[in-house]
């Protein structure tokens, strides 16, 4: 059974629509940082030992109580047929550039993508995935953009350090390209007669 502080913290994590930081927990409960951390740990242990369908997730620099990922298949059925608001490819590309280069100007983003990014930038700003982070100290003083805590929450990241490293992504992409090349060579060698 949880003590009073842990119960208060649990109530905050359940009621909040977004992750609650340790600082906010301390502010609302009047406890210290160490006490708040220990309360979160007690909640995690209680949920794990009690066989509950929820867990404490570390997201966007804070904590939130969410459905156990192992039960995602059953929860997904609850939302079948409902329209999911997915990000377009252009928005995802733009978001990736901002995430890895932040703070980034629109010109830098468009230089990487090779196309105009106005629509994608507008969508990401509207969905609170990116924000204006100031102005660059160069002629024209272009706006700088960076990701938000909503971005971290959307992708299930506790902080930006959990983004895949560029070298990891390059090796994944290289493997994919090699696999495609291998399959193409097998196809051209074995089935080229059938195509003609």
N, C-alpha and C positions, 0 to 999 in steps of 0.2 A: 504494500500500500504506500502511495506517495505521501510525502510530507506537504505541509501547506505551501511552501515556496515552489516546489515542483508542480503542485496542482495549479498554482497561479500561472506558472510558465506554460504548462500544458494548455491551459485555457487560452492564453495569448496565441500560441502556435496553432490551435484549432480555429480560433476566430479570425485570424488575420488572413487577408486575401493575398498577401505577399510575404516573403520571408522576413522574419523579425531578427534584427541584429542583437548581439549581446548588449550593446550600448542601450538600445531601446528597452530591452528586458530589464536592465538595471534601472533605467529611468522610471519605468512603470511600476516595478516592484519595490524599489528602494534598496535592493541588495547590491553587493559588489560583484565585479566581473568573475572572480573565482567561484563565488556562490552560484552565479547564474550558469556558468559552465558545468558545475557539478550537478545542478538541478536538471539541465538538459541530458547529462549522462544518466541520471537516475530514471528519467522518462524513457530514454532509449532502452535501458535494461528492463524496465517494467513492461514495455511494449513487446520486447523480444521474448521475455520469459513467459509472458501471458498468452502468447500465441495470437496476438492481435493482427488485424488486417491492415494496420497502418504502421508507419515508421517515421522517425524524424529524419528529414532530409536536409543536408547542408546545401543551400542554394543562394547564389547571388550575395554572398557575404553574410548570410543569416540562416535562420532555421525555420522549417515549416513541417507540419505533420501532413503526410501524403499517403496515398494507398500504397501498400507493399507492391513493388514492381512485379513480384512473382504472381500477383493476382490481376495483372493488367488485362489478361485475356478475358476474364469475366466482366471486368468493369467496362471494357471496350464494347461489350454487347449492349450495355445501357445506352450507349451513344450511337448505335448503328442507325444509319439513315440520316443522321444529322450532318449538316454541311460543315466540313472542317475548313477553316480559313488558313490555307497553306500559303507560304511565301512563294512567289514566282521565281523562276531561275534567275532572272535579272536582279531581283531583290536579294536572293541568296549570294550571288556573285558580289554585289555591292557590299553586302554585310560582311562577307569574308575579307574584302579589301580593307574595310574600316577596322575590323577586328584585329587584323595583323599589322596594320600600318598606323594605327591611331596614335595621336590625332592626325587626321588626313583631310586634305582639302578636296573639293569636288573635282578640281583639275587633276589631282593625283589619282583619284578614284577612276576617272574617265581615261586617264593615260594607261592604267593597268587593264581596264576592261576593253578599251578600244572603241567604246560607243558612248553616246549620251546617257547619263544616268539620272536625269531629272525626275522621271516617273518613279524609279526605284527609290531614290532618296526621299521623295515625298511620302511614299508608302511606308518606308522604315521610320520616318519621323512621326507619322500618324499612329503607327503601332507601338511607338515608344521603344523601338529597338536601337535607335541611335539618337544622339542629341547634339546640339551645337555646344562646343566646348571652348569657344572663344574665337579669336581672330589670329591669323598668322601675321607676324611682324615683317611683312614684305610689301612691296608696292601693290596697291589695290586692297590690302588687308583682307584676303579671302577668309571665309568662315572655316573653322576646323570642326570636324565631326569625330565623335567617339561612341562606343557602344554604351548601353545602359545596363542597369541591374535587371531590367526586363529581358534583355538579350541573354544574360547568364541564366535566368530562370527558365526561359523558353527552351534553351539547349541543355538544361540540367547541369550547369557548371557552377561550382562554388566561387571560382574566380578565373581571371584570364589565364593564369598559369596552367589551367587544365585544358586549354586549347591544344589540339595536336600540334606538335612541333613541325616546322616546315620540312625538315629532313624526313620525318615520319611520313608526311603526306607525299613527298616526292618518291619514297620507296614504294608506297602503296600504288601511286600512279604508274610507276615504272613496272611494277608487277602486272598491273592491268594491261598496260601497253604490250608487254612481253607475251602475256596470255593471248591477246588479240592477234599478235603477229604469228604466234605458234599455230593458232587455229586457222588463220588465213593461209599459212603455208600448207597445212594439212589438207585444207579444202582444195586449194589449187592443185596439189599433187594427186589427190585421190579422186576428186569429184569433177575435175575440170572437163573430163570427157562427157560426163552426164549433162553439164550445163550447155555444152556446144551441141 
